[in-house]
Amino acid sequence: MKYVIYIPLIFFTLISNELFANNLISKKEKIFFSAELDWIPYSFYKDNLPKGYIIDYIKLLGEKENFEPIFINDTWDNNLKRFKEKRLDVLSAIGYSKKREEFILLQMF
């Protein structure tokens, strides 16, 4: 089962140590993250490059924890489908719903 972490951005750096220390995110060289096309200012594309608060935090986390984040830019629906098919490791931002419990393990902090 994949893990999805929904964390308010202000707490992202505080929680990152906990996520890796407890192996909630596996240690591997490349981790595939969703990147929304037009969710300004959180996740968007400009000049064919991922930008936004979420993207910046994930890049910092990658530097700190020694992994390369690979951003998959697409619509929410397509990235959700990729996640369900195990072609995406992390949905970068997702809210809780009872229906989503069917296919994810949601960790709330």
N, C-alpha and C positions, 0 to 999 in steps of 0.2 A: 504494500500500500504506500502511496506517495504521501509526503507531508506537505502541508501548506501552512505557512506562518503568516498570520495577520497581526501586524504590529503597527501601532501608531508611529509615524516617522520619528518623532522626538525620542522614542525609546529604542529605536533600532540598534544604535551602537551599544547601548547598555546590555541588550539582550543577546547580541551576537556571540559573546563569549560563552554564554549558557547553552546556546544552540549547538555549538561545536564541541564543547566540553562533554555534553551528554549525548553526543552522536545523533542528535535529531536531524542534522544534515550530514550525510556521509562525507568522509574525506576522499576527494578525488580531484584529479587535475582540472577537469572542465565540468561546470555545472550549467545546465541549460535553463534560462529564465524567460518567462514571458515578458514582452515589452509591447505596450499598447501604442497604437499609431497616433492617437490624438487625445490623450488624457492630460492636457496641459494644466498645471506645471509638473505633474507627477511622473508621467511617462509619455514620451512623444518622440517623433523623428523630425530632425532638421538637417538638411544637406545629407540625407541618407545615413545619418548617425543617430544612435539612441541618445536621448537627452532627458533631463528631469531629475527631481529629487530622489525618486526610487532608484533610478539608474545610477546616480552618483553614490548613494549609500551602498548599493550592491557592489560597485567597483571598489569602494573603500574596504568593504568586508572581504572581497577577493584578495586584495593586497595583504590585508591583515592575516587571513587564514590560508594564504598561499594556494588559491585556485583561480582559474580563469573563467569569469562569467561569460557565457555565450548568450546573447540576447536574440530571441526569436520575435521578430516584429510582424505582427498580424493583428487581426481583429480579436476581440475578446472571445467570440464564439469559436473561432478557429484555434486559438491557443487553448481553450478549455477542451476541445476535442483532442488536440495533441497530448494534453496532460492525461486525459482518460486513456489514451492509447499508449501511455508511457514513453512518449517521444519528447517530453518536456519534464524537467525535474521539479521546477518550482513555479507556481503561479505567483507573480511578484506582488500582487495585492488582491485580496479576496475577502469578502465578508462572510460571516457565519449564516448558514441557513440549514434547517433540518434536512432538506433535500440533498445538500452537498455532503452530509455525513455518510451518504451511501457510497461515495467514491473517494473520499479524502479523510485523513486523520488531521483534524484541525487542532493546533496547539495555541491556546490563548495564554498570554502572559500579562 
